[in-house]
């Protein structure tokens, strides 16, 4: 190793970066690095700008919700997994739907071939939704649903299933992801073009404000952009830019910001660079508080505080030496907790290979429980607050993210920036640079480009057989024979009429799903009115 | 160079939307001097096969992370052959369990590139099979 020209002591690398394309880190941080921020910027937990936590007591009051994202095969298998997770100490549910449900196709549609029950649970009609929650009282639990383009239909089914159980719908607790903008950027389960999609998003938000005050009407997500390659600062900037677009769309609908914003929630990723992630979460809280207070003149503290779910980052899991992933997930989960999340999903170590097995899921949940009860990270609020490096990095990420928001503002907002392909290109470039750095060895991935051993793969992985598809197709056909098809036709006509109008779509969808009209049938009715979106392929 | 540029079609069959990997590979092959057509996502095997023939490509790259590869990859290769493209090299990537690989190879997928593959590995594989300079 050669001595640097400056005559300083030799260091291992020329530059130290948080991640590829991330932030350059100095040798040491001192009080001088805090010169740019005032004591008010840091503040106290539970007080504006909430940099340190949204609650004064942090996790001393209440732990985060341990919410494992799960769903596979048919509703019976998933129901069993939910009950298992609940018995193991999970404190909230999180539904993964298979792709046909997410993209508006029934299981018997040709495009669903091979996809049934693979990435999530199969939901074609209210019948499936009822069975999914068999023996689980929806009045007493909190449920998050990762659903976007078909969110109005799936939320309607959840409402109908809860009603059937005798639950008071106004007291239901949970979240519907309902974030279509990031679908065009990264996740790709859109159906309709942006304008009608934004109308559906705002229909859900205003319906929830009116009838479901304890329900998070949207979960504005940075997670998928990060997974697609975004840096921490990009994740922060792009997500809040999308958040601004949703708030503006609701205000345009004539609604007061403090009427709907208390039900807005967020969703972010946690990478293995623990300190950068902690700084990111702190920066995000401070930025959103500023945006809500200054840009939108919100007054209700619940409109101003950034409440969010975190998932550990799937992209960092390796297929090679899969047990190492337990360590990665631990670091990532710790960053989420030190950063002050309200809800957390921990990935399973086998997820670079397949859907998680029961054993792998248990280890993932135990990881959260160990952090909660053994690590000491929950004993004091914002334990890293005040550290020179953390405060400097919090401000640094904020600066970069604000620059992105300003750039997007100049383009005319998030929707315009997406239409121009700006956000997609920024993310694709970061993803490409990461891969080149891994290929060159500049970015070390343990077990992949260094410390490589003979490939050992797990044998005990979960597989979804073709019989799941066959069973579900039989089920949907039988259901269609038994229901009152005249009533279905009538209600679908009503859905069509409402979609054409500017009326809120939700009430008629609740009516429609109760006739056992399917996800595919309702989506097709909406396709007739709204048309379908085809993405420009942006590399 | 007298060699004609290698033409590669990259596409995602099925409903899977994870496109980080496929975009990185497309860009990597382009940087390696190949001509890359990225067809996008949510495509049927029929659409991909049709495009492969029309675009007269040397290579087709398929990608799937949803677990639907066994239903989609063999069908796509079959259709490409049926339409007269039996000389086209078809390769795949995604979350593919090891035990599925022999079946996919038997169906005519030349190679499966899983997580952790470098861009150079794919470039060299293509160059070895369809000609052109090997790095």
Interface residues (C-beta under 8 A of the other chain):
Chain A: X99 X100 X102 X103 X105 X110 X111 X112 X113 X114 X115 X118 X119 X183 X187 X188 X189 X227 X228 X229 X315 X318 X319 X320 X352 X353 X354 X355 X428 X431 X432 X435 X436 X438 X439 X445 X448 X449 X457 X461 X463 X464 X466 X534 X535 X537 X539
Chain B: X14 X15 X16 X17 X18 X19 X20 X23 X24 X26 X27 X28 X30 X38 X39 X40 X41 X42 X44 X66 X67 X68 X69 X70 X71 X72 X95 X97 X98 X114 X115 X116 X118 X119 X120
